[in-house]
Amino acid sequence: MKVITFAVPCYNSEAYMEHCIHTLLTGGDEVEILLIDDGSTDRTGEIADEYQRRYPSIVRAIHQENGGHGEGVNTGLRNAVGVYYKVVDSDDWADTESLKEVVETLRRLIAQGRGPDLFICNYVYEHAEDNSEHAVRYTNVLPQDRIFTWEDIGRFRPSQYLLMHSVFYRTQLLRDCGLVLPKHTFYVDNIFVYQPLPWVKTMYYMDLDFYRYFIGRSDQSVNEQVMVRRVDQQVRVTRIMIDSHDLREVALKAGNRLARYMFSYLCMMMVISSIFLTISGTPESLGKKTELWEYLRTKDSALYHHMKYRSIGLVAHLPGYGGRKASVSLYRVARKIYKFN
């Protein structure tokens, strides 16, 4: 039995993918590593094939036409045989000691028939520019080392949302909820985490700094200048998230705590999209900001008013030129404090 499938979408990753692969290989034969070559033009595909040759019981190389990160995740999910599914970007890596503990714990829970729908660990920002680390942990929010439900969770801080880096979803749950990420679109990791949440009934959290998230490449999707250039893709992802769930229905079916968390997550996405449209500063971008909020209003006017006027959404709506400048300044202060890109 493969406990975890690690999907590693790779696009022109020859310079750093081997470090990622070597950390995942420490999981041994209980893990599956899918190296998804997304139409690379360098040696990425050759490297993937070489690892499949050397570790045929663990590694599979999959080659596809370029479809973007989301299609890499989709391909991995279609091919995964592990009970759990974890995406690891090719420039990131896993803490090897934590990986052994995760595999052992999941194996035990599966054998007991108690495998959770969602397994959670911490992640660590690895900042290349100053060689510093910043860990995101959930010890103040989630019970540790036991099965729990949404009724047992606390309040997440704005810097503490569940990201792709922190989650291991049960593979069949992702298939059952119909998760398919859009092609040729960045920032789809937010859809990956957000859309399946109402299907999650049981969770398990370990206070382990499992995922190491590298920050520092100039072409990285979370670089501020890159995010401004790709702001239309950020907006597209946010719209998909708006469409994916009626939060009132979520509250009725899964409880207020999950609905509250999803509201906060969606609100943060609205603010991020608004801030980067503001940073862009063109009349067209400011018009797109208005259109995005109007899109939310047409979908759910009550949600729109609560999000815009009674929550963190206020940050994106400070009036006038001075207000827009203040909004961007607040974002940059938060980025400096929390070092999230």
KOLROPA-780995 format. One record per atom (N, C-alpha, C, O): x, y, z; residue in one letter. Coordinates in steps of 0.001 Angstrom, whole numbers, plus 500000, padded with zeros to 6 digits. Example, Ala and Ser with C-alpha at 12.3 -4.5 7.8 and 13.67 -1.06 7.14 Angstrom:
<rs>
513190494310507800A;512300495500507800A;513200496700507800A;514236496681508465A;512850497750507080S;513670498940507140S;512900500030507870S;513409501138508039S;
</rs>
This chain:
<rs>
500839498799500000M;500000500000500000M;500874501251500000M;501833501361500765M;500525502180499134K;501173503490499136K;500379504414500060K;499200504678499821K;501020504895501096V;500348505753502060V;500095507135501474V;499002507685501609V;501120507698500816I;501028509055500268I;501530509064498834I;502564508471498524I;500797509735497969T;501319510103496651T;501772511550496712T;500994512446497040T;503034511763496393F;503565513115496256F;503582513469494768F;504299512850493981F;502791514465494396A;502811514957493020A;503746516159492954A;503601517114493717A;504704516102492040V;505689517174491900V;505589517733490480V;506261517233489578V;504758518766490266P;504711519394488937P;506044520081488644P;506557520840489466P;506592519808487472C;507917520330487124C;507864521034485770C;507424520455484777C;508308522267485742Y;508471522970484475Y;509839523645484473Y;510084524575485240Y;510720523170483608N;512092523687483530N;512713523784484913N;513192524833485344N;512682522641485588S;513085522584487002S;514436521921487215S;514760521544488341S;515233521769486163E;516454520987486279E;517401521511487358E;518174520734487920E;517359522808487658A;518320523398488586A;518057523038490042A;518963523141490869A;516824522612490381Y;516512522428491797Y;515651521206492110Y;515475520882493284Y;515110520518491109M;514161519452491382M;514779518263492116M;514082517572492859M;516069518013491921E;516676516834492538E;516714516939494054E;516563515933494748E;516912518139494573H;516870518307496035H;515495517936496563H;515380517233497567H;514458518405495894C;513088518058496275C;512890516544496255C;512373515975497216C;513290515898495185I;513083514459495022I;513800513671496114I;513241512733496682I;515042514058496403H;515827513320497402H;515166513363498772H;515208512374499503H;514555514490499134T;513893514539500442T;512666513637500463T;512379513015501486T;511941513555499360L;510736512716499316L;511073511229499276L;510300510407499767L;512204510882498703L;512609509482498624L;512816508858499998L;512763507635500134L;513052509679501019T;513250509131502360T;511972508502502908T;512008507819503932T;510849508725502237G;509611508044502633G;509604506581502288G;508756505836502780G;510539506142501443G;510656504726501100G;509508504214500263G;508821504984499592G;509303502902500305D;508321502258499437D;506878502538499831D;505960502141499112D;506659503207500945E;505286503539501336E;504801504843500704E;503662505257500917E;505679505491499919V;505249506690499198V;505406506472497705V;506197505649497245V;504633507229496980E;504725507283495526E;505082508716495151E;504492509665495666E;506050508867494252I;506458510191493789I;506157510286492298I;506742509563491491I;505250511176491941L;504913511414490542L;505626512676490083L;505321513773490551L;506568512520489175L;507287513669488612L;506603514033487305L;506713513314486311L;505899515153487317I;505060515523486176I;505777516595485370I;505811517764485752I;506341516179484261D;507068517078483363D;506046517813482496D;505435517235481597D;505878519100482791D;504813519892482161D;505326520605480908D;505318521833480826D;505779519792479917G;506240520363478659G;507528521152478788G;507705522165478110G;508433520700479653S;509695521422479872S;510558521425478623S;510466520528477784S;511398522445478512T;512316522562477373T;513767522384477798T;514669522501476969T;514007522099479087D;515372521823479548D;515476520328479852D;514777519532479225D;516317519931480782R;516549518519481076R;515580517947482128R;515801516849482638R;514538518672482444T;513604518201483469T;513077516800483161T;513081515933484034T;512629516576481939G;512085515273481571G;513110514154481678G;512788513054482127G;514343514430481266E;515409513429481372E;515694513081482828E;515884511913483167E;515722514085483678I;515962513843485103I;514844512996485686I;515101512063486448I;513608513314485335A;512471512527485820A;512585511068485376A;512362510156486172A;512926510852484128D;513072509478483619D;514191508736484344D;514066507542484618D;515277509428484655E;516398508799485346E;515990508361486749E;516370507278487193E;515224509188487446Y;514783508788488790Y;513793507634488723Y;513799506778489608Y;512957507584487718Q;512064506434487553Q;512870505170487307Q;512528504104487819Q;513935505280486527R;514785504114486253R;515479503627487525R;515600502424487757R;515935504580488346R;516690504223489554R;515788503757490691R;516199502943491518R;514549504276490736Y;513640503950491844Y;512273503539491287Y;511279504225491525Y;512217502434490552P;510976502077489841P;509801501764490753P;508653501867490319P;510045501387491994S;508947501073492907S;508397502310493604S;507383502229494296S;509058503460493429I;508657504687494122I;508306505807493147I;507324506522493349I;509100505962492096V;508997507137491226V;508363506773489892V;508703505760489280V;507433507616489453R;506915507539488088R;507090508894487415R;506740509931487978R;507630508872486216A;507752510081485409A;506569510154484448A;506258509192483747A;505916511316484431I;504774511531483537I;505069512768482706I;505371513832483247I;504980512623481377H;505259513738480472H;503960514213479834H;503157513400479375H;503753515523479803Q;502536516069479204Q;502851517385478498Q;503867518029478761Q;501948517762477593E;502055519092477011E;501869520135478087E;501197519889479088E;502456521293477888N;502392522328478912N;500942522727479198N;500210523151478303N;500543522581480470G;499201522955480888G;499196523833482119G;498136524229482604G;500395524142482632G;500486524955483829G;500437524123485097G;500193522917485067G;500676524795486204H;500764524104487493H;499481523344487824H;499535522217488316H;498334523958487556G;497069523304487871G;496877521999487136G;496382521026487704G;497271521971485860E;497138520729485093E;498120519678485594E;497840518481485524E;499268520119486100G;500185519172486734G;499547518514487946G;499683517308488151G;498849519315488750V;498144518779489916V;497021517836489472V;496831516777490071V;496275518216488425N;495210517353487898N;495756516015487424N;495187514964487717N;496860516058486691T;497478514836486174T;497921513941487318T;497726512727487282T;498519514552488333G;498930513776489494G;497745513090490146G;497829511914490503G;496637513810490308L;495459513242490956L;494867512104490127L;494404511106490679L;494881512253488818R;494351511184487952R;495186509912488076R;494652508816487913R;496465510029488356N;497369508883488358N;497734508364489743N;498364507313489859N;497351509080490787A;497778508736492144A;497197507408492609A;496034507100492352A;498026506623493300V;497559505389493935V;497652505477495451V;497149504587496136V;498275506514496000G;498383506663497441G;497047506972498080G;496162507552497450G;496906506579499344V;495680506872500088V;495543508379500283V;494430508906500291V;496671509076500440Y;496675510529500591Y;497440511173499442Y;498326510571498836Y;497069512405499169Y;497618513125498021Y;498221514439498509Y;497559515241499168Y;499485514637498172K;500215515825498605K;500968516412497421K;501704515708496730K;500776517719497191V;501490518416496121V;502730519084496709V;502651519777497724V;503864518872496068V;505115519516496473V;505698520201495246V;506007519541494254V;505848521506495304D;506446522228494187D;507910521839494049D;508583521546495038D;508401521838492800S;509722521278492519S;510870522085493096S;511990521580493173S;510622523347493509D;511682524127494153D;511560524120495673D;512333524785496361D;510590523371496199D;510432523220497640D;510925521839498047D;511414521078497212D;510793521516499339W;511243520205499780W;510563519846501094W;509884520671501706W;510757518601501514A;510165518108502755A;511256517917503801A;512391517571503473A;510901518144505060D;511791517797506164D;511769516282506320D;510708515696506534D;512920515652506217T;512959514190506108T;512537513486507396T;511881512445507339T;512899514033508547E;512487513392509800E;510978513519509982E;510321512579510430E;510433514679509635S;508982514867509719S;508259513917508778S;507208513378509125S;508814513708507588L;508191512812506613L;508045511407507188L;507005510771507015L;509072510923507865K;508999509585508449K;507883509506509496K;507165508509509570K;507744510560510302E;506700510570511326E;505306510621510696E;504377509971511175E;505171511391509631V;503876511499508959V;503469510157508364V;502331509721508538V;504390509500507665V;504084508203507058V;503697507189508123V;502734506440507956V;504450507167509218E;504161506215510295E;502787506479510902E;502033505539511157E;502456507740511134T;501166508082511744T;500017507748510815T;499024507163511244T;500138508112509548L;499068507817508601L;498898506310508404L;497775505815508307L;500002505596508345R;499901504143508221R;499123503553509394R;498273502683509203R;499408504018510591R;498714503522511784R;497230503866511744R;496389503020512046R;496904505100511373L;495501505519511334L;494719504753510267L;493566504382510484L;495348504520509121I;494690503754508056I;494419502324508525I;493338501783508293I;495410501717509186A;495255500339509660A;494133500226510688A;493478499189510787A;493914501290511447Q;492849501311512455Q;491486501677511865Q;490479501682512573Q;491459501984510565G;490221502412509935G;489811503815510331G;488629504154510272G;490776504641510737R;490486505996511206R;491216507059510388R;491432508172510867R;491595506719509162G;492301507691508343G;491470508945508142G;490341508849507660G;491984510123508494P;491186511357508393P;491028511804506946P;491786511397506066P;490038512641506721D;489859513220505393D;490971514221505071D;491379514357503918D;491450514912506093L;492461515955505910L;493501515824507008L;493174515807508195L;494759515730506595F;495893515643507524F;496697516927507359F;496945517368506237F;497105517529508479I;497697518868508449I;499025518881509195I;499152518307510276I;500011519546508598C;501281519831509270C;501636521301509044C;500973522003508280C;502683521749509716N;503165523115509541N;503948523247508246N;504329522253507627N;504181524483507849Y;505119524750506748Y;506034525902507141Y;505716526700508022Y;507177525969506466V;508218526936506811V;508612527712505572V;508986527125504556V;508527529045505653Y;509057529898504597Y;510580529897504690Y;511141530209505740Y;511242529549503602E;512706529596503520E;513073530782502619E;512918530712501400E;513557531863503224H;513813533105502488H;515257533144502002H;516199533160502795H;515408533158500677A;516753533124500090A;517495534434500284A;518718534441500419A;516752535561500300E;517447536855500299E;518193537128501596E;519223537802501575E;517698536621502734D;518402536845504002D;518657535548504769D;519048535570505936D;518431534420504097N;518707533108504678N;517964532900506002N;518491532289506933N;516729533420506070S;515944533297507293S;514802532305507097S;514483531919505973S;514195531900508207E;513064530990508198E;511909531606508978E;512104532382509914E;510702531235508562H;509505531670509283H;508485530542509202H;507979530226508125H;508190529938510347A;507287528793510378A;505853529228510618A;505594530114511432A;504925528605509911V;503491528812510130V;502967527551510814V;502964526462510239V;502526527732512051R;502066526610512856R;500606526845513261R;500099527963513170R;499936525770513711Y;498506525819514011Y;498204525358515433Y;497083524938515720Y;499179525432516313T;499013524905517664T;497952525670518456T;497362525120519386T;497706526924518100N;496687527720518789N;495289527535518199N;494315528074518725N;495191526775517108V;493924526649516382V;493399525218516372V;492194524998516494V;494292524249516229L;493883522871515986L;494325521952517122L;495428522107517646L;493478520998517508P;493914519957518442P;495055519147517823P;495118518988516604P;495940518644518654Q;497100517917518155Q;496982516423518410Q;496484515984519447Q;497457515652517427D;497665514214517582D;496390513456517940D;496418512493518706D;495276513908517374R;494027513170517537R;493075513544516411R;493229514593515785R;492102512695516155I;491062512993515176I;490147514082515740I;489761514032516908I;489804515066514903F;488886516104515336F;488028516548514158F;488257516144513019F;487028517392514451T;486107517886513428T;486145519405513413T;486879520025514183T;485344520005512526W;485309521462512424W;484836522108513726W;485199523247514020W;484037521396514497E;483541521959515756E;484637522123516798E;484439522793517812E;485792521514516551D;486889521568517515D;487934522633517192D;488890522809517947D;487762523344516079I;488811524279515671I;488622525633516342I;487515526004516734I;489746526374516465G;489707527738516953G;489687528723515794G;489295528375514680G;490109529949516062R;490125530996515041R;491509531120514430R;492508531239515139R;491554531091513104F;492808531262512374F;493157532749512293F;492290533590512057F;494422533052512491R;494884534416512248R;495044534624510737R;495164533652509992R;495047535902510273P;495181536149508823P;496460535567508217P;496502535283507020P;497492535389509027S;498753534838508522S;498808533320508619S;499869532725508430S;497683532695508910Q;497712531306509365Q;496777530388508586Q;496443529304509067Q;496350530797507400Y;495418529959506656Y;496070528651506227Y;497289528558506082Y;495222527641506029L;495693526378505470L;496036526604504005L;495187527045503231L;497247526311503625L;497680526422502241L;498021525046501705L;498033524062502445L;498296524987500414M;498663523716499799M;499851523081500531M;499978521858500589M;500712523929501083H;501910523438501757H;501582522647503028H;502356521782503439H;500442522940503644S;500154522343504947S;499214521154504896S;499030520485505913S;498606520865503742V;497528519864503710V;497922518595502955V;498634518620501951V;497418517488503496F;497419516180502830F;495948515781502743F;495336515483503769F;495376515769501561Y;493986515352501409Y;493908513857501125Y;494786513288500476Y;492845513230501621R;492562511858501212R;492267511871499720R;491416512629499257R;492962511042498978T;492911511080497516T;491489510914496994T;491060511644496101T;490762509953497553Q;489419509693497048Q;488495510865497319Q;487581511116496534Q;488707511589498409L;487885512763498696L;488041513808497591L;487054514397497150L;489275514038497144L;489505515007496075L;488796514583494790L;488272515421494055L;488784513298494530R;488079512804493341R;486562512913493522R;485839513285492598R;486100512585494719D;484657512621494973D;484093514037494873D;482954514217494443D;484875515041495263C;484356516414495232C;484522517046493849C;484156518204493647C;485073516288492900G;485167516761491520G;486209517837491292G;486048518675490405G;487270517828492074L;488297518865491954L;489023518776490613L;489638517757490300L;488948519836489834V;489711519981488597V;490186521431488536V;489367522350488516V;491479521637488507L;492031522986488497L;492142523502487063L;492374522719486142L;491977524814486867P;492065525362485513P;493493525310484969P;494465525418485716P;493594525142483658K;494898525115482989K;495452526528482848K;494717527515482873K;496777526590482699H;497474527830482376H;497065528978483304H;496870530114482870H;496943528650484575T;496547529651485566T;497397529473486814T;497495528374487358T;498013530568487264F;498749530538488513F;497790530736489682F;496638531128489496F;498284530460490897Y;497560530689492150Y;496392529730492361Y;495517529978493191Y;496386528633491603V;495297527650491740V;495422526835493021V;494502526095493369V;496542526956493727D;496676526240494987D;495589526660495979D;495205525884496854D;495095527897495835N;494008528346496703N;492717527569496423N;491989527229497355N;492432527292495168I;491269526472494819I;491458525064495372I;490522524476495913I;492657524530495239F;492964523174495686F;492639522998497165F;492095521970497566F;492971523996497969V;492715523896499400V;491261524201499737V;490669523534500585V;490683525200499081Y;489380525747499464Y;488209524873499006Y;487318524578499802Y;488199524462497757Q;487024523783497202Q;486654522498497944Q;485465522270498164Q;487605521643498343P;487209520380498985P;486761520505500435P;486264519528500995P;486917521668501066L;486724521766502517L;485357521257503003L;485317520566504020L;484234521562502330P;482956521057502846P;482815519537502826P;481935518993503492P;483660518851502080W;483632517382502062W;484426516790503236W;484321515598503524W;485204517616503896V;486055517145504987V;485222516999506259V;484606517960506720V;485209515797506818K;484498515542508075K;485453515335509242K;485145515714510372K;486609514739508977T;487566514456510050T;488944514968509670T;489327514965508500T;489686515409510690M;491028515966510479M;491987515464511551M;491579514939512588M;493281515643511265Y;494334515258512203Y;495481516224511987Y;495888516473510853Y;496008516772513086Y;497099517751512987Y;498305517283513792Y;498178516864514943Y;499489517362513159M;500759517117513847M;501596518387513800M;501749519006512747M;502128518763514939D;502957519963515055D;504368519654514563D;505324519598515336D;504462519454513244L;505733519156512591L;505985520181511492L;505073520504510731L;507188520686511400D;507553521630510335D;507909520836509079D;509073520734508689D;506873520282508464F;507077519318507372F;507533519977506062F;508525519552505471F;506823520996505615Y;507008521518504255Y;507916522739504288Y;507705523664505071Y;508930522729503427R;509855523849503334R;509578524590502031R;509791524071500936R;509093525825502189Y;508590526637501080Y;509630527682500710Y;509837528651501441Y;510279527481499578F;511370528363499150F;510815529670498585F;509937529662497722F;511341530793499085I;510967532126498621I;512233532860498205I;513181532953498984I;512255533387496968G;513427534181496610G;513766534247495139G;514533535119494730G;513213533340494316R;513509533433492886R;512768534622492287R;511610534871492621R;513444535360491397S;512829536558490816S;511644536226489917S;510775537071489701S;511601534990489387D;510498534612488507D;509395533861489246D;508469533346488620D;509488533798490564Q;508536533033491345Q;507157533688491289Q;507041534912491230Q;506125532866491310S;504774533384491107S;504332534324492219S;503444535148492001S;504933534223493422V;504529535088494537V;505395536340494646V;505188537149495551V;506366536518493738N;507104537771493681N;506137538907493360N;505275538759492493N;506272540048494057E;505268541106493918E;505119541585492479E;503996541736491996E;506226541827491788Q;506133542312490410Q;505489541266489510Q;504726541603488604Q;505800539991489761V;505180538915488985V;503680538867489270V;502881538668488355V;503297539049490527M;501875539010490877M;501106540156490225M;499949539989489841M;501742541312490099V;501084542422489414V;500866542083487943V;499799542353487391V;501870541495487313R;501733541120485893R;500667540060485696R;500004540029484659R;500497539191486681R;499560538070486563R;498275538301487358R;497581537347487711R;497966539541487632V;496833539827488503V;495514539314487917V;494601538972488669V;495403539257486589D;494176538729485985D;493962537266486370D;492823536821486512D;495060536515486540Q;494935535121486945Q;494521535019488416Q;493758534128488790Q;495023535929489243Q;494601535980490637Q;493093536248490720Q;492379535624491506Q;492632537181489899V;491200537512489875V;490389536311489398V;489324536020489943V;490890535619488388R;490173534441487883R;490016533388488970R;488940532812489131R;491082533137489712V;491022532159490800V;490017532598491857V;489251531778492362V;490015533878492193T;489086534390493198T;487641534216492750T;486782533850493552T;487368534476491479R;486006534286490964R;485588532818491036R;484449532513491389R;486498531920490706I;486187530495490786I;485855530110492226I;484952529309492466I;486581530679493176M;486309530388494582M;484946530947495009M;484223530306495772M;484600532129494522I;483273532688494813I;482190531745494311I;481190531520494993I;482388531194493121D;481375530335492489D;481288528949493124D;480272528268492991D;482349528531493811S;482437527120494207S;481479526740495326S;481058525585495403S;481119527697496210H;480267527334497346H;479358528486497741H;479730529655497634H;478158528138498200D;477268529050498894D;477571528878500385D;477290527823500954D;478132529887501010L;478582529728502391L;477432529562503372L;477626529015504458L;476246530019503014R;475092529752503877R;474771528255503891R;474454527688504937R;474857527629502726E;474645526181502670E;475732525443503438E;475456524456504120E;476972525923503326V;478064525310504077V;477768525370505568V;477972524389506283V;477289526513506038A;476977526664507460A;475881525690507893A;475954525109508976A;474865525513507044L;473764524618507377L;474207523157507409L;473785522392508276L;475058522777506460K;475429521364506315K;476653520975507137K;476725519862507659K;477620521896507252A;478886521541507899A;479164522346509165A;480114522048509888A;478357523350509436G;478544524098510674G;479125525485510466G;479750525780509448G;478894526329511471N;479315527724511379N;480827527906511397N;481347528842510790N;481524527031512076R;482976527233512185R;483667527066510837R;484560527839510491R;483256526061510084L;483826525917508744L;483407527087507868L;484239527643507150L;482145527471507911A;481673528585507090A;482421529872507442A;482772530649506555A;482662530095508723R;483402531287509161R;484824531273508619R;485335532290508150R;485459530095508691Y;486825529990508165Y;486849530230506657Y;487719530944506159Y;485902529641505927M;485872529816504475M;485571531257504097M;486105531765503112M;484709531926504882F;484452533345504663F;485745534141504798F;486046534984503954F;486505533879505846S;487754534613506069S;488754534355504953S;489453535268504513S;488821533117504498Y;489749532761503415Y;489358533496502140Y;490205534092501476Y;488076533453501803L;487606534119500591L;487797535632500694L;488159536281499713L;487560536182501856C;487764537617502056C;489228537977501830C;489525538989501194C;490135537164502341M;491559537430502113M;491898537388500630M;492705538189500160M;491294536468499890M;491529536410498444M;491010537659497749M;491655538174496836M;489852538150498173M;489322539397497609M;490257540566497889M;490487541407497020M;490792540615499097V;491702541702499461V;492994541615498656V;493477542632498159V;493560540423498520I;494807540265497759I;494601540692496311I;495414541432495758I;493520540229495697S;493236540634494314S;493087542143494223S;493613542764493299S;492374542739495176S;492152544183495162S;493454544952495336S;493680545957494661S;494306544488496233I;495572545174496484I;496447545165495240I;497050546184494902I;496527544031494555F;497409543970493384F;496822544709492191F;497567545224491358F;495517544768492099L;494912545633491086L;495196547100491411L;495383547916490509L;495226547428492691T;495550548793493111T;497008549110492839T;497328550196492357T;497899548172493144I;499326548382492875I;499550548609491383I;500359549452490996I;498837547858490546S;498950548051489099S;498631549498488734S;499342550114487940S;497572550031489309G;497308551461489276G;496736552034487996G;496469553234487936G;496540551224486974T;495983551739485726T;494475551890485862T;493865551199486678T;493858552776485086P;492400552872485121P;491723551542484842P;490690551227485433P;492309550759483936E;491746549448483618E;491769548536484846E;490789547849485135E;492898548536485568S;493013547683486752S;492048548117487846S;491425547275488492S;491920549419488057L;490985549902489068L;489546549566488679L;488705549310489540L;489275549569487376G;487957549136486911G;487725547661487182G;486615547261487535G;488765546846487018K;488640545408487282K;488408545139488766K;487714544188489129K;488985545971489612K;488735545842491051K;487249546066491344K;486629545297492078K;486694547117490768T;485265547390490947T;484423546233490410T;483445545827491037T;484808545707489247E;484069544595488635E;484092543352489517E;483093542640489620E;485238543090490153L;485349541903490999L;484388541997492182L;483684541035492490L;484358543141492837W;483457543294493971W;481986543289493516W;481112542795494230W;481730543831492351E;480375543792491819E;479965542354491492E;478805541976491659E;480936541555491022Y;480673540145490752Y;480247539432492030Y;479297538649492026Y;480957539708493124L;480572539118494402L;479181539591494817L;478384538797495317L;478878540884494614R;477571541430495014R;476434540744494278R;475393540450494866R;476634540485492966T;475574539843492189T;475371538386492607T;474273537844492480T;476433537758493105K;476331536368493559K;475680536271494935K;474874535377495192K;476044537214495826D;475546537131497202D;475692538506497826D;476763538852498325D;474631539288497804S;474715540670498272S;475006540755499771S;475718541659500208S;474467539828500562A;474725539850502003A;476201539566502286A;476828540228503113A;476738538571501585L;478166538256501737L;479023539446501322L;480009539768501984L;478648540094500233Y;479363541272499738Y;479416542374500795Y;480486542918501069Y;478291542701501377H;478248543799502353H;479030543448503615H;479733544290504174H;478902542210504054H;479646541801505249H;481144541831504979H;481923542257505832H;481543541385503810M;482956541300503481M;483558542678503219M;484706542935503583M;482803543545502602K;483340544846502204K;483351545850503343K;484264546672503427K;482363545804504216Y;482187546867505200Y;482380546441506656Y;482483547291507540Y;482431545124506913R;482502544692508311R;483611543680508552R;483525542897509498R;484646543674507725S;485729542715507903S;487004543312507331S;487081544512507068S;488000542457507143I;489279542918506624I;489160543510505219I;490079544179504747I;488034543266504553G;487810543857503239G;487842545364503251G;488054545989502212G;487633545962504414L;487728547418504541L;489087547933504100L;489195549046503587L;490133547123504297V;491493547534503934V;491588547852502448V;492338548741502045V;490835547134501643A;490902547313500189A;490021548455499705A;489992548746498509A;489297549110500624H;488318550104500183H;488486551450500878H;487519552199501015H;489690551763501313L;489939553095501848L;489764554096500714L;490314553886499633L;489019555174500923P;488606556031499797P;489722556904499235P;490637557313499949P;489621557182497913G;490490558139497243G;491892557633496995G;492245556503497333G;492689558518496386Y;494080558177496088Y;494848557875497367Y;495612556912497432Y;494634558718498394G;495314558483499665G;494924557163500293G;495757556482500891G;493655556796500161G;493209555517500689G;493849554341499976G;494247553358500602G;493945554456498643R;494591553373497881R;496059553244498289R;496580552139498443R;496712554386498459K;498124554376498868K;498267553738500250K;499190552959500489K;497341554075501161A;497377553495502505A;497133551986502470A;497768551239503214A;496218551535501608S;495939550104501487S;497189549333501076S;497504548288501644S;497894549863500083V;499115549204499614V;500174549224500707V;500889548240500899V;500278550348501432S;501254550443502515S;500976549425503606S;501902548807504131S;499693549245503953L;499327548254504963L;499687546845504505L;500167546030505293L;499451546567503226Y;499824545260502684Y;501327545042502807Y;501767543964503207Y;502117546057502465R;503577545894502488R;504117545777503908R;505108545085504142R;503478546442504843V;503863546261506242V;503589544825506676V;504419544195507332V;502408544312506301A;502067542921506642A;503044541950505999A;503456540970506619A;503415542227504749R;504382541350504064R;505720541360504779R;506368540321504902R;506141542533505254K;507421542644505957K;507384541892507274K;508361541246507653K;506245541973507983I;506124541309509270I;506044539793509097I;506763539037509750I;505148539366508195Y;504889537922508074Y;505730537242507007Y;505805536014506975Y;506371538027506120K;507314537512505122K;506703536406504283K;507289535336504120K;505494536684503743F;504797535645502995F;505110535658501505F;504644534768500793F;505879536626500994N;506374536554499616N;507581537452499463N;508153537538498376N;
</rs>
